[in-house]
């Protein structure tokens, strides 16, 4: 699929799968940080939990063990 076709996809094409990665880099624009993050598919995920990543620069989700790192 071309980049143009992907960019013109449906909104469902742009939803990130929840819990698909085990490491995420986030910025201050993502605060307050929750797992799953906004924009992730929720139907197959765990309950939303807020993570205090700004305290130490990293946080781990107690449900899926994803590690979030604050990059700025």
C-alpha positions as CSV (number, residue, x, y, z in Angstrom):
1,X,0.0,0.0,0.0
2,X,1.4,3.4,-0.9
3,X,1.9,6.2,1.7
4,X,-0.9,8.2,0.0
5,X,-3.3,5.3,0.3
6,X,-2.4,4.7,4.0
7,X,-2.8,8.4,4.8
8,X,-6.2,8.4,3.1
9,X,-7.3,5.3,5.1
10,X,-10.3,5.2,7.4
11,X,-10.0,6.3,11.1
12,X,-9.8,2.6,12.1
13,X,-6.6,2.3,10.0
14,X,-5.0,4.9,12.3
15,X,-5.9,3.3,15.7
16,X,-2.9,1.8,17.4
17,X,-3.3,-1.7,18.7
18,X,-3.3,-1.7,22.5
19,X,-0.6,-3.6,24.4
20,X,1.2,-4.3,21.1
21,X,4.6,-2.9,22.2
22,X,6.5,-3.3,25.4
23,X,8.3,0.0,25.3
24,X,7.0,3.4,24.4
25,X,8.7,6.8,24.3
26,X,6.4,9.6,25.4
27,X,6.7,13.4,25.6
28,X,5.2,15.9,28.0
29,X,2.4,16.4,25.4
30,X,1.3,12.9,26.3
31,X,0.8,13.8,30.0
32,X,-1.1,12.8,32.0
33,X,0.0,9.4,30.9
34,X,-2.4,6.5,30.8
35,X,-2.1,2.9,29.6
36,X,-3.6,2.3,27.2
37,X,-2.9,5.7,25.7
38,X,-5.5,7.7,23.8
39,X,-5.5,6.5,20.2
40,X,-5.1,2.9,21.1
41,X,-7.7,0.3,20.5
42,X,-9.6,-0.4,23.8
43,X,-11.7,-3.4,23.0
44,X,-8.9,-5.8,23.7
45,X,-7.1,-4.0,26.5
46,X,-7.0,-3.8,30.2
47,X,-8.7,-1.0,32.3
48,X,-7.1,2.4,32.0
49,X,-4.5,3.2,34.6
50,X,-2.6,6.5,35.0
51,X,1.1,6.3,35.3
52,X,3.4,8.8,37.1
53,X,6.1,8.9,34.5
54,X,7.1,12.5,35.3
55,X,8.3,11.5,38.8
56,X,11.3,9.4,37.6
57,X,11.2,9.6,33.8
58,X,10.0,6.0,33.4
59,X,6.9,4.1,34.5
60,X,5.7,0.5,34.0
61,X,2.1,-0.5,33.5
62,X,1.0,-2.9,36.3
63,X,-1.4,-4.7,33.9
64,X,0.6,-5.3,30.7
65,X,4.1,-4.5,31.9
66,X,4.7,-1.9,29.1
67,X,7.5,0.5,30.0
68,X,7.0,4.2,29.2
69,X,10.0,6.6,29.0
70,X,9.6,10.3,29.1
71,X,11.9,11.6,26.3
72,X,11.8,15.4,26.9
